[in-house]
Amino acid sequence: MGIYLVIEANNGLILMWDRKTSMFIKLNPQFKGHVCGLCGNYDGNANNDFTTRSQAVVVNPLDFGNSWKVSASCPDAKSKRSPCTANPYRQSWSQKQCSIIQSKVFTDCHSKVDPSPFYDACVTDSCACDSGGDCECFCTAVAAYAEACNEAGACIAWRSPQICPLFCDYYNSPGECEWHYKACGAQCMKTCRNPSGSCSTQIPPLEGTVDIHLGSILGKNNFP
């Protein structure tokens, strides 16, 4: 669906992967308050997501993560230097690029989804990608905020030929070609991969390329 590969399991678990570095996990609402672990407890309160195996709420992510080790014989994860400290020459570039999250481009979303944690994550990820794929890490981080905005009801068309381009019809006027990029997806439709035309209501709007004549949604890897 769109640029994502979506897997819906029979138990109400949905995985959405952008075929790169982002993975979104969704659960059926019936699981609210009935799960625990590294992904939180799904009770709608982000403040208690760092609940350890012993049910203690902690602040340090290492304490939280280490409490959920599968085997006690596994060594504890150790704190590492900030990627921007380890790669100081990347910091200014990362901060400048990631500032789009806090810019007027996303103004309609700022009141719906706090941009601060997404900006911080974007800077950290962009500093860390130091051996290739630097733009990929930046683009994926911004796309994560855009997706959160979509789910909150704020559709943001943030991509451009200069910033994380994903489509070839940026300069096309409506009606000039069959395929058009949509920042917030389209309704569920029948496709070769989804002949029944049924999609879970848990799947949010997903960006991708839409055939305005056939009504099918394809990702960029399927672009004709």
C-alpha positions in Angstrom: 0.0 0.0 0.0 1.6 3.2 -1.1 5.4 3.0 -0.5 4.8 0.6 2.4 4.7 -3.1 2.6 1.8 -3.8 5.0 1.3 -7.2 6.7 -1.9 -7.8 8.7 -1.9 -10.9 10.9 -5.0 -12.7 12.0 -4.3 -11.9 15.6 -4.8 -8.1 15.1 -1.2 -7.2 14.6 -0.3 -4.9 11.7 3.3 -4.3 10.5 4.0 -1.4 8.1 7.5 -1.3 6.6 8.8 1.4 4.2 11.3 -1.2 2.8 14.1 0.9 4.3 14.6 1.9 7.9 11.1 2.5 9.3 8.8 -0.1 10.8 5.5 0.7 12.4 3.6 -1.7 14.6 -0.1 -1.4 15.2 -2.4 -3.4 17.4 -6.1 -3.9 17.4 -7.8 -1.8 20.1 -8.8 -5.0 21.9 -5.2 -5.2 23.1 -5.3 -1.8 24.9 -3.9 -2.1 28.4 -3.2 -5.8 27.9 0.3 -5.8 26.5 3.7 -4.9 27.9 7.4 -4.8 26.8 9.6 -2.7 24.7 6.7 -1.2 22.7 4.9 0.0 25.8 1.6 -1.0 27.3 -0.9 0.6 24.9 -2.9 2.4 27.5 -2.8 5.8 25.8 -0.3 7.2 28.3 3.2 7.7 27.0 4.5 8.7 30.4 4.5 5.1 31.7 5.8 3.3 28.6 9.2 2.8 30.3 7.8 0.2 32.6 10.3 -2.6 33.4 9.6 -6.3 33.7 9.2 -5.8 37.4 6.5 -3.1 36.8 8.7 -0.2 37.9 8.5 3.0 35.8 12.0 4.3 35.0 13.5 7.2 33.1 16.7 5.7 31.8 16.0 3.9 28.5 18.9 1.5 29.3 17.4 0.4 32.5 14.1 -0.1 30.7 15.6 -2.0 27.8 17.8 -4.2 29.9 14.9 -5.3 32.1 13.3 -7.0 29.1 16.3 -9.2 28.1 15.1 -12.6 26.9 17.9 -14.3 28.8 19.6 -13.2 32.1 22.9 -14.4 30.7 22.9 -11.8 28.0 25.1 -8.8 28.9 23.4 -5.5 29.6 23.4 -2.8 26.9 25.9 -0.1 27.7 25.5 3.7 27.2 27.1 5.0 24.1 28.2 8.5 23.2 25.7 10.6 21.3 26.2 10.2 17.5 26.5 13.9 17.1 29.4 13.9 19.7 31.0 11.0 18.0 30.6 12.6 14.6 30.7 16.4 15.4 31.2 17.3 11.7 27.7 15.9 11.1 25.9 17.9 13.7 25.4 21.2 12.0 24.2 19.5 8.8 21.8 17.3 10.7 20.4 20.2 12.7 19.9 22.3 9.5 18.2 19.5 7.6 16.0 18.3 10.4 14.8 21.9 11.1 12.1 21.3 8.5 10.2 19.4 11.2 10.0 22.6 13.3 9.5 24.9 10.3 6.4 26.5 8.7 6.1 23.5 6.4 4.6 21.5 9.3 2.8 24.4 10.9 -0.6 22.7 10.6 0.7 19.7 12.5 2.6 21.3 15.4 -0.5 21.8 17.5 -1.5 18.2 16.9 1.8 16.3 17.3 4.7 17.7 19.3 7.6 18.1 16.9 10.3 18.1 19.6 10.9 14.4 20.0 10.8 13.8 16.2 13.3 16.6 15.7 15.7 15.2 18.3 15.4 11.7 16.8 16.0 13.1 13.3 19.2 14.9 14.4 20.4 11.8 16.3 19.7 9.5 13.3 21.2 11.9 10.8 24.4 12.2 12.8 24.6 8.4 13.2 24.4 7.6 9.5 28.1 8.3 8.8 28.9 5.4 6.4 26.5 5.9 3.6 22.8 6.5 3.4 23.0 9.8 5.3 20.1 11.3 3.4 18.1 8.1 3.8 18.2 8.4 7.6 17.2 12.0 7.4 14.3 11.4 5.0 13.0 8.4 7.0 13.0 10.5 10.2 11.0 13.3 8.6 8.6 10.8 7.0 7.9 9.4 10.5 6.8 12.8 11.7 4.7 13.3 8.5 3.0 9.9 9.1 2.2 10.9 12.7 0.7 14.1 11.4 -1.4 12.2 8.9 -2.8 10.0 11.6 -3.6 13.1 13.7 -5.5 14.6 10.8 -2.9 17.0 9.4 -1.9 16.1 5.8 1.5 17.6 5.1 3.0 17.5 1.6 6.6 18.1 2.6 8.6 16.4 -0.1 10.0 18.3 -3.1 12.6 17.7 -5.8 15.2 19.2 -3.4 14.1 17.4 -0.2 13.7 13.7 -0.2 12.1 13.4 -3.7 9.9 10.3 -4.1 7.9 11.0 -7.2 8.3 12.1 -10.8 5.2 14.2 -11.4 6.0 17.2 -9.1 5.9 19.6 -12.0 2.9 18.0 -13.7 -0.5 19.8 -13.6 -3.5 17.8 -12.6 -4.7 15.7 -15.5 -1.4 15.7 -17.4 -0.6 12.1 -16.5 -2.2 9.0 -15.0 0.1 8.6 -12.0 0.1 11.2 -9.2 1.8 11.2 -5.9 -0.4 11.5 -2.8 1.1 12.6 0.5 -1.7 11.1 2.5 -2.7 8.0 0.5 -6.1 7.2 -0.8 -9.1 5.0 0.1 -8.7 1.2 0.1 -9.1 -0.2 -3.4 -9.0 -3.4 -5.3 -5.6 -4.3 -6.6 -3.8 -7.4 -7.8 -2.4 -7.8 -4.3 -5.7 -7.0 -2.7 -8.4 -8.5 -4.9 -11.1 -8.3 -2.3 -10.5 -4.6 -1.9 -10.6 -4.8 1.9 -8.2 -3.0 4.3 -8.1 -2.8 8.0 -9.5 0.4 9.5 -6.3 0.4 11.7 -4.1 1.2 8.6 -3.6 5.0 8.5 -3.4 7.0 5.3 -0.1 6.0 3.6 1.7 8.1 1.0 2.3 6.6 -2.4 1.6 6.9 -6.1 -2.0 6.7 -7.3 -3.3 5.8 -10.8 -6.2 8.3 -11.2 -7.8 6.2 -13.9 -7.5 2.7 -12.5 -7.8 3.7 -8.9 -5.0 1.4 -7.7 -2.2 2.4 -5.3 1.4 1.5 -6.0 4.6 2.2 -4.3 7.6 3.7 -6.1 9.1 0.3 -6.7 6.1 -0.6 -8.8 6.1 2.6 -10.8 5.5 1.8 -14.5 
